[in-house]
Amino acid sequence: MQKKKLNLVQVVKEGFDIYKEKFKVLLAISVIYFLVRLVPSAINHFAGGEGEAGGNVIVTLISSLLIWLIGLVFIYIQAKIIIAFYLCISGSYTGQQIGLKESFSSPRKLVLRFLILVIQLFAILVLPFITLIAVYHLVEIVTLKYIIIALLAALIVYLAGIYGLAPIIGILEDQNYKQFSDSKKLVKDNVLKVIGLRYLGIIFSIPYYYYTFIFGGSDYLIYILNQFLFIFLTPLIYAIIVAMYYQLKEIAVN
């Protein structure tokens, strides 16, 4: 008997239905996410480069430490918001009525588990990425260089695909240390489809990155407009990812 495959049309439709059903709550979470992400970029844009020349070394070190600490706080807050998206959307599958308040009620250990899984995922990707950079700088035979780079890039995308659900599993499932193996089991027969859906945000960002590449540098107004657009796109992307996850679970059971 042939194993059922992931149905892209059904996943997108299901995700869109959830998006419409929970639009107000998801939009509220997305606005919070937008504002939180806007603060560091605004500080960097308007304060960048000031006070660098002739500054006291101790003041510079203290400033750098404060920036790192503030950065860690923002990472934690962003993780909590991402978890809020997943918890809110997953309520449509678990039968729970999860509003704005409940979405942000995730315990600290869940946030830390999510962050640890994200770090582990990056650790898996970092070796082939470093190898790719080394090949680019060290290999002189052009044809060989780009063949190796293409293979390494494909490996990075593949690894990101098969293990990319691990942080999501860490949020939605109560289990111990099986997230990466479970991600691989769920994804293995639908790798390309999962990569396309899991990284929709990157695909939707291509026009923005294309603009910055063509015109050189990043226009801050264009950046803000792009982020504003993602206020509406981000909840839809998360809804599609959650719909994909639950369909993959159903396929695995059957």
N, C-alpha and C positions, 0 to 999 in steps of 0.2 A: 504493500500500500504506500502510495507516494505521500510524503510528508507535506502538510499544508505550508504554504509560503506566506510571508507578510504581505498584506493587501494594502498598497500605498493609498489608493483612493479611499478605502474604508477608514484608514488611520486619519487621513487629513479631514475627512467628513466628520468623524467622531470628535477629533480635536476641535474643529470649528464649532460643532454643536455645544461642546463644553464651554468654549470661549464665549459664545452667545449667552449661555445659561448663567455663567458666573461673571459676566462682563464687568459689572460695577465693582465687585470685590477685586477682581484681577487688575482692573484699571487703577484702582487705589493703590494696590501693591506696586504696580509698575511706576506710578508717579513718585512714590517714595523711593523706589530704586533709582529713578532718573535724578532726583534731587541729591541723593547720597553720592551718586557717581559724578554729579556736576561739581560738587564742592572741591574735590582735589584738583580737577582739571582747571577750575576757575582760579584757584590759588596759584597753580603752576603757570597759568597764562598771564595773570595780572601782576604776580609778584616775582616771576621768573627773572633771574639775573640781577635782582636788586641786592645790594649789600654784599656782593661777592668780593669786590676789590678792596684791599686794605682792611679787611675785617679782622678782629681779634680771633686767634686760633681757638681759645677756650669757648668763646661765643659761638664760633662756627661749629665746634664739636657738639655743644649743647643743642644748637639749632638742628643739626643733623640727627641727633638722638631723638629729639622731639618729633621730627618729621617721620622717623621710623616708627615711633610709638603710635603716632596718629594714623600712620599707614596700616599698622596692625589692627587698630580699632576699626578702621574702615573696612578692612578685609573681613573681620568678624561680622560687622553689620551687614555687608553684602551677602555673606554666606547665609545669615539668618533670613534675609529677604528672599534669596533663591529657594531656601527650604520652605518659606511661606508660600511661594508659587506652587511647589510640588504638593504640599499638604492640602492646600485649598483645592487644587484640581483633582487630587486623588480621592477626595470626598465623594466625587461622582461615582467612583467605583466601589468604595467601601460602605456607602450608604450613610455617611456622616454629613451633617450640615456644618460645614466649616466656613465661618465668616472671617472677617478681617482680623478680629481679636484672636480667634482660635488659630489662625494661620501663623501668627507671631508668638504663639505660646510654646514653641519648641524648646525642650530643655537644653541646657548648655552642653551636655554630653553628646546630644545629637548634632549640634553645630560643630563640635570638635571632631566627631567621627567623620562628618562630611569633609571637613578641611583636611583631615589626615588622609582620606581616600583620594582627594584631589591631588595632594602632594605625592602620594604613591603613584598615581596615574602619570604625573609629570616625570617622576623618577624613571618610570618604564620608557618614556619617550626621549629622555635626555641623552642617553648613550647614542642611539642612532642619529640624533640631531647634532651632537658634538662631532660625530664621525663625518656627517655630511659637511659641516663647516670645515673640518680638517681636509677633507678631500678637495673641496673647492679651492682652498689656499695652497695645497701641497702638490696635487697631481697636475702635471704640466701638459700631458697629452689630452687635448681638448675633447676628442670623441670619447675616450675612456672616462674622462672626468664627468661628462654629462650623463653617460650611461650609469655610472655608479651613483651619481646624485639622484637620477630618476628612480633607481631601485631603492635607495635609502628613503626617498620621499614617499614612495609607495608603501614601504615598510612602516613608516611613521603613521601614515593615514590608516593602514590596516590595524596597527596596534591600538590607535585611538578609537577605531571602530569597535573592535572586539572587547576592549576593556573599558570603553567610555561610559557604559551603563553602571559601573561599579559605584560611583558616588550617589547615583539615583537610587540604586538598590539599598544603599546604606541609609537613605532617608525613608523609603517606603516599606522596607522589610525589617523586622526585628530578628536579626540573626548575627552570628559571630564569625567574623573573619572569612566569609565565603564569597564576598561580593565580587571579586575578580573572576573566580572560577565560575560563578553563576552567570556573570555577564558574558563570558565566553560561550557557555552552553546555550544561552538565549540567542546570541547573535550569530553563531557560526554558520547557519544556513541562509542568512539574510544580510551578509556583511555590507554589501554595497548600498542596499536600501537603508540600512540602519545609519550608515555614515552620512547619507544624503539628508535624512530626517534629523539625526542627532546634532548635526552642525549646520542647520538652516540659518542660524544667526550669522555665520561666516559668509554663507552664500548671499544673504540679503545685504551684507556689508560690502560686497564686491564693487558696486557702483561708487561708493564713498572712497574706497581705497584706490580705485581706478582714477577718480578725480584728483586725489592727492598725489598720485604717481605722475599723472600727465602735467599738472600745473605746479608740482614741486611744493613741498611743505603742506601744512594743514591750515586752511582758513578756519578761524575759530567759529565764525558764524555758521559755516557749512557743517562743522562738527556738531554744533548745538542743534541745527536742523535735523541732522542725521539721528542724534540721540532722541529728539522729540518724536520723530517717526517711529522709533523703536519703543516708545511708550505704548503704542498700539500693537506693534508686531511682537514684542517680547512675550506677552501673555499667550498669544496664539502659538508661538513657537513652543513654549512650555506645555501647552495643552496637547499639541501634536506629539511631543516627546512622551508624555505620560500615556496618551492613547496607544502609541507604538509599544511602550513597555508592557502594558496590560495585554495587548494582542499577542506579543511574543510569549508572555507567560501562558496564555491560553493555548498557543500552538505547542509549547513545550509539554503541557499537561496531556494534550490530545495526541 
